[in-house]
Structure formats: structure tokens, C-alpha cells
Amino acid sequence: MSDQHRGIRTDVQELLTTLRAYLMQETVRPLQGLGRYIIFGILGSVCFSIATVFLTLAAVRSLQELTTVFEGTWSFVPYLAGIAAALCIFSLVLLAIKRDGRRR
């Protein structure tokens, strides 16, 4: 009887070991890969956002400094141009996201 009991105990231990290995293979490792994908996506989005802000500020600043047309009562026009440029970039990004969703 003790051999049979030991056999069942060994079978249960092997089952637990197999289940643990299966869970690692099917859940933990894919989640680690997904985590890397998400981190790189977030970092890329942050870098793109910062670059867009700096590009918009550069456009506004260059319109203010390099032209004399937008002085006095027309001083708000460079800001409107910056907002328009940012909205254009934003709409292009949304269009790219929407187009990418259709391919899948």
C-alpha cells in the first residue's frame, strides 16, 4: 500500500510540476513580451509628443521672430498657426491609428 501511496504522491508532484511549467509557458512569458511591447510603445508616444510640442513651439517662435507682419494687433496669428499645426499633426496621428486598426 505504501508503494501505491508513494506512486500517487509522485504523480501529483509531477502533475503540479507540469501545470507550473505550462502556466509559465502560456501566461508569464507572453505577458513579459507584451510588457516590453507596451513599454516601448509608451516611450515612443512620449518622445513623439515631446517632439510635437517642441516643433509647434519652434514654428510659433519663428513666426514671431522672423517676420514683422505679426506685430501689434496681429500678434495672435502665430499662436493660431501653432494650434492649427498641432491639430494637423494630431489628425494625422489619429488617421494612422484608424488605418492601422483596419488592417488587422
Buried (B, 14 or more C-beta within 10 A) or exposed (E): EEEEEEEEEEEEEEEEEEEEEEEEEEEEEEEEEEEEEEEEEEEEEEEEEEEBEEBBEEBBEEBBEEEEEBEEEEEEBBBEBBEEBBEEBEEEBEEEEEEEEEEE
